[in-house]
């Protein structure tokens, strides 16, 4: 199955993508995660991406598209994938179409996670990410047992630079202007399914699985 997840920053795309991808036994391809791994590894790609990410802007399309093209050509993506954070504008969506037709395949569904902006800001401001394993805690909704320490692996929790208030505002603006039009783009093609992404993680997963028609056991 080939699925794209869309939704504003803080909608829970990363969390749901992880769970759904495991359940469907397909890789989760997250452009944000790939950029962050490159930043940690201090690669040339990471250095280039960081300047944009810290401001809440999109990394230029030619950089992002080339990275996704390489990733989707890997063996583990042959039987499907779940894209988290890509495409993020219409140009990227058109490039994805070309990539998939080059691979003689196409998307099965685009899942939109619907969350209002106030909730998104609350989620992002309280988010604390583990430096070691990437697990995400929330200061109010899922606080760690010990302040600053990840429950899963004991790693150090930190606030992503782009989860600071000024950057959050910019990321939401970018979402409204550039990414939200994708909802119509995919709806017109009959690919869009939308779910309410407010509530417990398990409830949102249940809605997602149902909307995608993949059933609990898949
Ligand atoms: P995310 O983890 O998906 O919220 O992404 C974090 C940041 O990485 C974004 O704010 C962008 O700066 C960058 N990024 C992630 N995916 C893309 C994309 N498809 N196109 C351009 N920039 C992206």
Boltz pocket constraint, residues with backbone or C-beta under 6 A from the ligand:
constraints:
  - pocket:
      binder: B
      contacts: [[A, 9], [A, 31], [A, 32], [A, 33], [A, 35], [A, 49], [A, 52], [A, 53], [A, 54], [A, 56], [A, 57], [A, 58], [A, 59], [A, 60], [A, 64], [A, 84], [A, 85], [A, 86], [A, 87], [A, 88], [A, 92], [A, 162], [A, 171]]
      max_distance: 6.0
